[in-house]
Amino acid sequence: MDGAARGARPETLVALVGNPNAGKTTLFNALTGLRAKTANFPGTTIERRVGHTELGGRRAKLLDLPGLYSMSGSTPDERVARDALLGELPGHPRPDLVLLLVDATNLERNLYLASQVLELGLPTVIALNMIDLAEQAGIQVDAERLSAELGCPVVPVAARSGRGLAQLQVHLETAVVRPWAPRPRAVPAAEDCEGCPFKARFDWAESVGVSCSAGRPSTHGQRTDRMDRWLTHPVVGVTAFLGVMFVVFALIFWVAQYPMDWIDAGFSWAGAAIGDLVPAGILESLLVEGVIGGVGGVLVFLPQICILFFFLSLLEDTGYLARAAFVMDRMMRRVGLPGKAFVPMISAHACAVPAIMSTRVIEDWRDRLVTILVLPLFSCSARIPVYAILTALLFPHRPLLAGLVFTAAYVLGIGSALGMALVFKRTILPGETRPLVLELPSYKLPSLKTAALSMWDRGRVFVRRAGSIILVVSILLWALSTFPRTAPPAAAVALLEEAAVLQAAGDAAGAGELARAADNLTSQAALARSFAGRFGNFIEPALRPLGFDWQIGVGILSSFAAREVIVSTLAVVYGVGESGAEDDSKSLFATLQNARRTDGSPVFTLATSASLLIFYVLAMQCLSTQAVTRRETGGWRWPLVQLGYMTALAYAASFATYQVLRASGVA
């Protein structure tokens, strides 16, 4: 790049480069604060984080490149980072400056990447991070000598505490103000290494590291070895990991429940307030049921997502998450998945949305894609209301059997997910699972600030990306279930007239009961005549072999926005009304038990209830999951594959369940 082109650029582009676990995220957050934007690199599914800061009175863009060990391009992350540094990545010019992060506790390994970056000829400033941990471990690094060896500024920093950041800022500003200042020549050892094979480059890195550092960890290293002996043990390590994840997800369920209730109450209040301010009609229905209902249905899961990423960040920062992936790798490889897939699979029991987002820890794209495709099969918290209703319909007065069926639904989801992962790895996504090669970083105390920033960043991405799509589709589903508008049925009008007579006579309770009955009749008739109701009647022949009628078909359609929506939908179509679904669960159960088909036979027989339960265990029925899958895979191809195979699997399993139970004489 010539000087004119560089000067014409509106802002300085600084590339942040470093090994995984070198503290890149912490340094990025320290330099940019909360001004980061998260997206994908063009044409890839690899996350790109961009932030801004001021350097020398000039606005600078800080590009956080994926963590990498070398620039060989053997992984997608390495290829993206290499292309970005070479200026060959679409939409990204070549950086003006490289901020190279080097872990002071493992200097030799980090210098291997440094040798490759320095060969690019870009102005480079090295941040010697974790200098405090190195000193605690008995390692002294001579930053001045290292700077002379490498031919660029080397600044000792501790990004977590802020130590050395002011000095680092000064060196970055100097590089920005004088971008064409001559760089000192690298020592001959570095020059001779250009293009050399792995061993020669590694030997150079080792020799420079040894010459620029003194001391070696003693008790620190022994303590780490003792902990690793237990935490990476095939039995003790797995048990410890399961215990840790149990605590994390128990906290997700328990702690998140309070803010989830507050958010739910807040949206309920907003809906009631708008209902009081806006006259009853289309606009009021759109705002309350479409906009507020759609947004509220998404944001109610935000606390779970934030808490999950907060704890995952803490576990990663301590160095434990790498050990957990190591101990789970042996088990997961039996179904063709890496050990790192286990954490997303566990978190999917809370919500598939953050679980899919957390698959970014899986480096191999095929392994990550298979994991994304099967995660929705794990029973999430949104399925719990559906399971509760259907198990109660199956065994209304036998709680032990209902509990066993509830547990069986969870086991079925887990088994189906692992089975489908094996199928995908042997069919449409073949290939050997890459051997797990990872660094076991040093143990250290986690940074609450880093975890909080990670939580904020992930939560913001979820609200902005997934929420917008869900809002649009929620409004679409509202329109399908609302239009065309029809007059209330004659029976409802008659009930309202009777209610008016009772009200005039002073019988407010009787009038209210008749008014609710009229409202239920009106809701049923409106839904039956709506586009959604007509679609339900259209697909009823395809659903009949599963034991479903058109009302259940409407429930399945409406629940695509959120699985638990089927509860209120069934309440409306079978005569309880939405208020009844919310305020009186016994009334809902009784009404569903007493629901009859046109021939007088009960709708929710044991066979139909079991079939519907199996369907909801295996079916997609989650718009937010589809939206996040699209974001993570970069298009609609894989979300449609996910939707297609899960729908086919759910249909086949429900069909088999219903037909076998009927053939066995179960009504």
URWOKA-V85568 format. One record per pair of residues at least 24 apart in sequence whose ideal C-beta (glycine too) atoms are under 7 Angstrom apart, sorted by the first residue. I is the first residue (numbers start at 1). J is the second residue. D is the distance in whole Angstrom. If there is no record, write none. Layout:
i:j:d
I:J:D
I:J:D
//
This chain:
i:j:d
1:94:6
3:180:6
6:96:6
6:179:6
11:59:5
11:60:6
11:61:5
12:55:6
12:58:6
12:60:4
12:61:7
12:96:5
12:97:7
12:176:5
13:61:5
13:63:6
13:93:6
13:95:5
13:96:5
14:60:6
14:61:7
14:62:5
14:63:7
14:95:6
14:96:7
14:97:5
14:99:6
15:63:5
15:65:6
15:84:6
15:85:6
15:95:4
15:98:5
15:99:7
16:62:6
16:63:7
16:64:5
16:65:6
16:99:5
16:101:7
17:65:5
17:81:7
17:98:6
17:100:5
17:101:7
17:117:6
18:67:6
18:100:7
18:101:3
19:67:6
19:69:6
19:103:6
19:110:6
19:113:6
20:67:4
20:439:7
21:439:6
21:441:4
22:101:5
22:102:7
22:103:4
22:110:7
22:129:6
23:101:6
23:129:5
23:130:6
23:159:5
24:64:6
24:67:6
24:101:5
25:450:7
26:159:4
26:160:6
26:447:6
26:450:5
27:101:6
27:127:6
27:129:6
27:159:4
28:62:7
28:64:5
29:450:6
29:453:5
30:159:5
30:162:7
30:165:6
31:62:6
32:62:6
34:453:7
34:456:7
36:457:6
38:457:6
38:461:5
40:634:6
41:80:5
41:89:7
42:90:5
42:91:5
43:90:6
44:76:7
44:80:6
45:632:6
45:633:6
45:634:5
46:76:6
46:77:6
46:80:5
47:360:6
55:172:5
55:173:5
55:176:5
56:173:4
56:176:5
56:177:4
58:176:6
60:176:7
63:95:7
68:113:7
69:113:6
70:112:6
70:113:6
70:116:6
71:116:5
75:363:6
76:365:6
77:363:6
85:120:6
95:122:6
96:179:6
97:122:7
97:123:5
97:125:7
97:175:5
97:176:7
98:122:5
98:124:4
99:125:6
99:127:6
99:172:7
100:124:6
100:126:5
101:127:5
101:129:5
102:126:6
102:127:7
102:128:5
102:129:7
103:129:6
103:130:6
104:128:5
104:129:6
104:130:5
104:131:5
104:134:4
104:139:7
104:141:5
105:130:5
105:133:5
105:134:5
105:137:6
105:139:6
105:442:6
107:141:6
107:209:4
107:213:5
108:205:5
108:206:5
108:209:4
111:205:4
111:208:6
111:209:6
112:201:6
112:202:6
112:205:5
114:150:7
115:190:6
115:193:6
115:201:6
115:204:6
115:205:6
118:150:6
118:152:7
118:186:6
118:190:6
119:194:5
123:175:5
123:179:6
123:183:6
124:152:5
125:152:7
125:153:5
125:155:7
125:171:5
125:172:6
125:175:6
126:150:7
126:152:6
126:153:7
126:154:5
127:155:6
127:157:5
127:168:6
128:154:6
128:155:6
128:156:5
128:157:7
129:157:6
129:159:6
130:158:7
131:156:4
131:157:6
131:158:6
131:164:7
132:158:4
132:161:7
132:163:6
133:442:6
133:444:6
137:217:4
137:220:4
138:215:5
138:216:7
138:217:6
138:218:6
138:220:7
139:213:6
139:215:5
139:216:7
139:217:7
140:213:6
140:214:5
140:215:5
141:212:6
141:213:5
142:212:5
142:213:7
145:212:5
146:212:4
149:187:6
149:208:5
149:212:6
150:186:6
150:190:7
151:183:6
151:184:4
151:185:6
151:186:4
152:183:7
160:447:5
224:442:6
224:443:6
227:443:7
228:323:7
228:440:7
231:323:5
232:323:6
232:326:6
232:327:6
234:327:7
237:327:4
238:327:5
238:328:7
241:324:5
241:327:6
241:328:7
245:346:5
248:311:5
249:346:6
249:347:7
249:349:7
249:350:6
251:307:7
252:304:5
252:307:5
252:308:6
252:350:5
253:350:7
255:307:6
256:303:4
256:304:5
256:307:5
259:303:4
260:300:5
260:303:5
263:299:6
263:300:5
263:302:7
264:296:7
264:300:5
267:292:6
267:296:3
285:482:6
286:478:7
289:478:5
290:474:6
290:475:4
290:478:4
291:471:7
291:475:7
293:474:7
294:470:6
294:471:5
294:474:3
294:475:6
294:561:7
295:467:7
295:471:6
297:474:7
297:561:6
297:562:5
298:466:6
298:467:5
298:470:5
298:624:6
299:463:7
301:351:5
301:353:7
302:459:6
302:462:7
302:463:7
304:350:5
304:351:5
304:354:7
305:351:7
305:353:6
305:354:4
305:458:7
305:459:6
305:462:5
306:455:5
306:459:5
308:347:6
308:350:6
308:354:5
309:354:7
309:454:6
309:455:5
309:458:4
310:451:5
310:452:7
310:455:4
312:358:6
313:450:6
313:451:4
313:454:4
313:455:7
314:446:4
314:451:5
317:446:4
317:447:6
317:450:6
317:451:7
318:443:6
318:444:6
318:446:5
319:441:4
319:442:6
319:443:5
319:444:6
322:438:6
322:439:7
322:440:5
322:441:6
323:440:6
325:436:7
325:438:7
326:436:7
326:438:7
329:436:4
333:433:6
335:418:5
335:421:5
335:422:5
336:370:7
336:421:6
336:422:6
336:425:3
336:433:5
337:367:6
337:370:6
337:371:6
337:421:6
337:433:7
338:362:6
338:364:7
338:367:5
338:433:6
338:434:7
338:436:6
339:436:6
341:367:7
341:371:4
344:371:6
344:375:6
345:375:7
345:378:6
348:375:5
348:378:4
348:380:6
349:378:6
349:379:6
349:380:6
350:380:7
350:381:6
351:380:5
351:381:6
352:376:5
352:380:5
352:622:7
352:625:5
353:462:7
353:466:6
353:624:5
353:625:6
353:628:5
356:625:7
356:628:5
356:629:6
356:632:6
357:458:6
357:628:6
357:632:7
364:434:5
366:429:5
366:431:5
367:433:6
367:434:7
369:429:6
369:633:7
369:638:7
370:421:5
370:424:5
370:425:6
370:429:6
372:629:6
372:632:6
372:633:7
373:424:6
373:638:7
373:641:7
373:642:5
374:417:4
374:420:5
374:421:5
376:620:6
376:622:6
376:625:5
376:642:7
376:646:7
377:413:5
377:416:5
377:417:4
377:420:7
377:618:7
378:413:5
378:414:6
378:417:6
379:409:6
379:410:5
379:413:4
379:617:7
382:562:6
382:563:5
382:564:5
382:622:7
383:563:6
383:616:6
385:564:4
385:567:5
386:563:6
386:564:6
386:566:6
386:616:5
387:613:7
389:567:6
390:609:5
390:612:6
390:613:4
392:589:6
393:592:6
393:593:7
393:604:5
393:609:4
394:606:6
394:609:5
394:610:6
396:589:7
409:613:6
409:617:5
412:617:5
413:617:5
416:618:6
416:649:7
465:631:5
466:624:5
466:627:5
466:628:5
469:627:4
470:561:7
470:623:5
470:624:6
470:627:6
473:561:6
473:623:5
474:561:5
477:558:6
477:561:5
480:530:7
480:531:5
480:532:4
481:527:6
481:530:5
481:532:4
481:558:6
482:530:6
483:530:6
483:531:6
484:529:7
486:525:7
486:526:6
486:529:5
488:522:5
489:521:6
489:522:7
489:525:5
491:521:6
492:518:4
492:521:4
492:522:5
495:521:7
516:577:6
519:577:6
520:575:5
520:576:7
520:577:4
523:572:5
523:577:6
524:572:6
524:573:6
524:575:6
527:554:6
527:572:6
527:573:6
532:557:6
532:558:7
545:655:6
546:611:5
546:615:7
546:654:5
546:655:6
546:658:5
547:607:6
547:608:4
547:611:5
547:658:4
548:612:7
549:597:6
549:603:6
552:612:7
559:621:5
560:621:6
560:623:6
561:623:5
563:616:7
563:621:5
563:622:6
605:667:5
606:661:7
606:666:5
606:667:6
607:658:5
607:661:4
607:662:5
607:666:5
607:667:6
608:658:7
610:657:5
610:661:6
611:654:4
611:657:5
611:658:4
614:653:5
614:654:5
614:657:5
615:650:5
615:654:4
618:646:6
618:649:5
618:650:4
618:653:6
619:646:6
619:647:6
619:650:4
620:646:4
620:647:6
//
